[in-house]
Amino acid sequence: MSTLSTFIKRLRDIMRNDAGVNGDAQRIEQIAWMLFLKVYDSKEEDWELDEDDYQSIIPDDCRWFFWAHDDKIGRVMTGDKLLEYVNNKVFPTLKTLPVTANTPIRKAIVQSVFQDANNYMKDGVLLRQVINVIDELDLNDYEEVHAFGEIYETLLHELQSAGSSGEFYTPRAVTQFMAKMIKPRIGETMADLACGTGGFITSWLNELEPQIQTTDDQEKYARCIYGIEKKQFPYILCVTNLLLHGIDEPNVTHGNALTIHNLLDFTEDESFDVLLMNPPYGGNEKNDVKNYFPADLASSETADLFLDVMMYRLKPGGRAAVVLPDGFLFGTDNAKLNIKKKLLTEFNLHTVVRLPGSVFSPYTSITTNILFFDRTGPTQETWFYRLDMPEGYKHFSKTKPMLLTHFAPVMDWWENRREIAVDGFDKAKKYTAAQLSDELGYNLDQCGFPHEEEEILDPMDLILRYQEERASLNAEIDRVLADITAILGGSKA
């Protein structure tokens, strides 16, 4: 246990001496592919015991036990020999493993994981030291696997301060809250279409696990999830995360959910009972990505496009929860208005939870919200609830992150909803669909934070906020001018 408690620190201290690894982001990325191979090696030991005819997709001379494990009899590779073997044998082999449409997922993931992975280390002696620390993990010991699961969670949390990699990590309090409120059931399928490191998937599985009663339940549990992730690094972390959670066939794809095919071409077979997501926002997709979407829904905002896909991939009767920035709520450009109109007329947007600022700090200071909707018919009414900063907190941080207990007020309110006003400002309020559409013009910016202190945003967050507000204002001006033009044109006639 002492080894586990200092695991990340030991690895980081060794790699700081290697000239090839620059910064925490690369250090964690370096750890990621080695951890995957170690975890996969442990899984293969189990599969070989359970299946008489099990055949690894990895050639023996590239498996962890052959080149990485130290058998303590002086045959282990190190220095330049190890470095050359990893760079010229292991990586080329794993990147080109023979994979076809018929290859089982648990085998195909190896090639997917190494497709764009890199070995950054340039010192073979230091590489050997890192490998030895990772090889100390006993992943056949249940207690140690459980403890390592917590350490792995710490590793994922480190992403928040590792440059832009923080975009792939959603605080566990948020994923746990959303999974609890969505109420998983055995037999349902669940997907995250921009799954990052797998936080929503594992939170879903953790909520679902206590319901397992039979072997049939266990089989459904093991095959109920689907994920897709565009970036290689979080994809590796996600697959490893799921293997650690006992999912031997992680149905996670390395790709872009926005460009699988035209939005209108999704079929019932490609839809899910539940969707949980925190899509990237403020991102820039290539212009041709919009070609996959109907013109009226083709927003320039990445998060809007993911919401489009969610609506088209949710089964009738299905449930969804998604994190979106404030810009979506108050946005009035044509695409946002059309998306919100579709959400209210074809889906039941029953709850919007306004999150306090700094939930995603230090990655972003943009204020976010959780939208809960289902496909049971058009929206009749929508509840808004403002979750205030907990007492004693001015903001969340790496050392004082948001915790699941901070969601207690909204969880208590959830089952016994009532309108709440504090100091004359709405904290919880119900609106009819007609009010939201006809009276408010699809402005979902309700029950906001009335006493926000002036905050200094990161420059990119500030630019993003200005862009959202400018786009909204420009759209409003264009609409007013169009109305005036129509009136003038009508008077001439």
Helices and strands as residue ranges (DSSP letters): H 2-5, H 7-15, H 23-50, G 60-62, H 64-67, H 79-85, I 86-90, H 91-95, H 105-114, H 124-135, H 142-157, G 158-161, G 163-168, H 172-182, E 190-192, H 199-208, G 209-211, H 215-222, E 225-229, H 232-244, E 252-254, G 257-259, G 263-265, G 268-270, E 272-277, G 287-292, G 295-297, H 302-312, E 314-325, H 326-330, H 334-346, E 348-354, E 368-374, E 381-386, G 404-407, H 408-414, E 420-422, E 425-432, H 433-434, I 435-439, H 459-492
